[in-house]
């Protein structure tokens, strides 16, 4: 199997959409690797897993499945036989019976991390100022403004459901630890990566390296693709 026979499916996190992977998709295309971003509705954990499965159905051949942030929980809940490896990008990796919120809040928040609470409609938005302060502090001001302008809220139903046996127990996994992350503490990421027995790749990047440091993300993704090729 050649590396160009392996597809990458990319799952975005909370407050984002598939376009957050734009720089990564462009760089992968330059390497001859096909990638598609799965659109997650962020309405419930079950809805997001179903949306990911629909994307996987549309892809032929073996898949390396990557998730950013919240989507780490989602990518481990699929049961698609197409998935040959998982890549976590500054992501959350709950174990069986845990919720995404359990692992998100297991460490003290960074002083510049935003305080999060549902609005009158029961949805959680990221304060606009948080994109520059904590979500993507290494991105350009233009990129931060765009992230804030197009953000999509997440429902508490996404992060309060106990997850099933995670796929990382049955597939090889890679974990990009974001050492400058102000949303998910780097120590928390290392804890999750170590208990997954993932191949750990630390980088001095913020919570959104898919925007601010795509070359680091592409390096880990290509490593996973080569490993399953």
C-alpha positions in Angstrom: 0.0 0.0 0.0 1.4 3.4 -1.0 0.9 6.5 1.1 -1.3 8.1 -1.6 -3.7 5.1 -1.1 -4.4 6.3 2.5 -7.0 8.9 3.1 -7.0 11.4 5.9 -10.3 12.3 7.6 -10.1 15.4 9.8 -12.5 16.3 12.5 -12.7 19.8 13.9 -13.2 20.8 17.5 -15.6 23.1 19.3 -16.2 26.6 18.1 -14.8 25.7 14.7 -15.8 24.1 11.4 -14.0 22.1 8.7 -12.4 25.2 7.3 -10.1 25.3 10.3 -8.1 22.5 8.6 -7.6 24.6 5.4 -3.8 25.1 5.7 -3.4 21.4 6.6 -5.5 20.2 3.7 -3.5 22.3 1.3 -0.2 21.0 2.6 -1.3 17.4 2.5 -2.5 17.9 -1.1 1.0 19.1 -2.0 2.3 15.8 -0.6 -0.2 13.9 -2.7 -2.3 12.9 0.3 -6.1 13.1 0.0 -7.9 14.7 3.0 -11.5 15.5 3.8 -12.9 17.4 6.7 -15.9 15.9 8.5 -18.6 18.5 9.3 -19.7 17.9 12.9 -22.9 19.6 14.0 -21.8 20.0 17.6 -25.3 19.4 18.8 -24.7 16.2 20.8 -22.0 13.6 21.1 -24.2 11.0 19.3 -24.9 13.5 16.4 -21.2 14.2 16.0 -20.2 10.5 15.9 -23.0 9.9 13.3 -21.8 12.8 11.2 -18.3 11.4 11.3 -19.5 8.0 10.3 -21.3 9.4 7.3 -18.1 11.1 6.2 -16.2 7.8 6.6 -18.8 6.0 4.5 -18.0 8.4 1.6 -14.3 7.7 1.7 -12.9 4.6 0.0 -9.8 2.8 1.2 -7.9 2.9 4.5 -8.2 6.0 6.7 -6.0 7.9 9.2 -8.5 9.7 11.3 -7.5 12.9 13.1 -9.3 15.0 15.6 -8.6 18.5 17.0 -9.5 19.3 20.6 -13.1 18.1 21.4 -13.1 15.9 18.4 -10.6 13.6 20.1 -13.5 12.1 21.9 -15.5 11.8 18.7 -12.9 10.0 16.6 -12.5 7.3 19.2 -16.2 6.5 19.2 -16.4 5.4 15.5 -16.4 1.7 14.8 -15.5 2.0 11.1 -13.1 -0.8 10.0 -11.6 1.7 7.5 -9.8 3.5 10.3 -6.2 2.2 10.6 -4.8 4.9 12.9 -5.8 7.9 15.0 -4.0 11.3 15.3 -4.8 13.6 18.2 -4.0 17.3 17.8 -4.1 19.1 21.1 -7.1 16.9 21.7 -9.2 15.3 24.4 -9.1 11.6 24.9 -11.6 10.3 27.4 -11.4 6.7 28.5 -14.4 4.3 28.6 -17.1 5.7 31.0 -15.5 9.2 31.1 -17.0 12.3 29.5 -15.2 14.9 27.4 -15.8 17.3 30.3 -14.2 15.0 32.8 -10.8 15.1 31.0 -11.1 18.8 30.0 -11.5 19.8 33.6 -9.1 17.4 35.2 -6.4 20.1 35.6 -6.5 23.7 36.7 -7.3 26.1 33.8 -4.7 28.4 32.4 -5.1 32.0 33.9 -6.1 33.3 30.4 -8.5 30.4 29.6 -12.1 31.7 29.2 -14.9 30.9 31.7 -17.4 28.8 29.8 -21.2 28.6 30.4 -24.3 27.9 28.3 -26.3 30.9 27.0 -30.1 31.3 27.2 -30.4 28.7 24.4 -28.3 26.1 26.2 -25.3 26.6 23.9 -21.7 27.3 24.8 -19.9 30.1 22.8 -16.3 31.1 23.1 -15.9 34.8 24.0 -14.5 36.7 21.0 -11.5 37.8 23.0 -10.6 34.2 23.9 -9.4 33.5 20.3 -6.5 35.8 20.7 -6.0 35.2 24.5 -6.2 31.4 24.6 -7.5 29.5 21.6 -5.0 30.6 19.0 -2.6 33.2 20.5 0.1 32.4 18.0 -2.1 33.0 15.0 -2.2 36.3 13.2 -4.7 39.0 14.2 -6.6 38.4 11.0 -6.8 34.7 11.6 -8.0 35.2 15.2 -10.7 37.6 14.0 -11.9 35.1 11.4 -12.0 32.3 13.9 -14.2 34.5 16.1 -16.4 35.6 13.3 -17.2 32.1 12.0 -17.3 30.2 15.3 -20.0 27.6 16.0 -21.3 26.9 19.5 -21.2 23.5 21.1 -24.0 21.9 23.1 -23.3 20.6 26.6 -24.8 17.3 25.2 -21.5 16.9 23.4 -19.3 16.9 26.5 -21.4 15.3 29.2 -22.0 11.8 27.8 -19.9 8.9 28.9 -18.0 7.5 26.0 -17.8 3.9 24.9 -14.6 1.8 24.7 -12.3 4.2 22.7 -10.9 3.1 19.4 -7.4 4.1 20.6 -7.3 0.9 22.6 -7.5 -1.1 19.3 -5.6 1.1 16.8 -2.2 2.8 16.8 -2.3 6.5 17.8 -0.2 9.6 17.6 -0.6 12.7 19.8 0.6 16.2 19.0 1.1 17.8 22.4 0.7 21.5 22.2 3.2 22.8 24.8 1.8 26.4 24.7 -1.9 25.4 24.9 -4.0 27.6 27.1 -7.3 25.7 26.6 -6.1 22.1 27.4 -3.1 22.1 29.6 0.0 20.4 28.1 0.3 18.3 31.3 -3.2 17.1 30.7 -2.4 16.2 27.1 0.6 14.3 28.1 -1.4 12.3 30.7 -4.0 11.3 28.1 -1.3 10.5 25.5 0.7 8.3 28.0 -2.3 6.3 29.1 -3.2 5.8 25.4 0.3 4.6 24.7 0.3 7.0 21.8 3.4 8.1 19.9 3.9 11.5 21.4 5.1 14.5 19.4 5.4 17.6 21.5 5.6 21.0 19.8 5.9 24.6 21.0 2.5 25.5 19.6 -0.8 26.9 20.8 -4.2 25.2 21.1 -4.9 25.6 17.3 -1.8 24.5 15.5 -4.0 23.5 12.5 -4.2 27.3 12.0 -1.0 28.7 13.6 1.5 25.9 12.9 0.1 23.6 10.2 3.6 22.3 9.3 3.8 20.6 12.7 0.4 19.0 12.3 1.2 17.8 8.8 4.4 16.2 10.0 2.6 14.1 12.5 -0.2 13.2 10.1 2.3 12.1 7.4 4.1 10.0 10.0 0.9 8.2 10.8 0.1 7.7 7.1 3.6 6.3 6.4 3.2 3.9 9.4 -0.1 2.4 8.0 1.0 2.4 4.3 
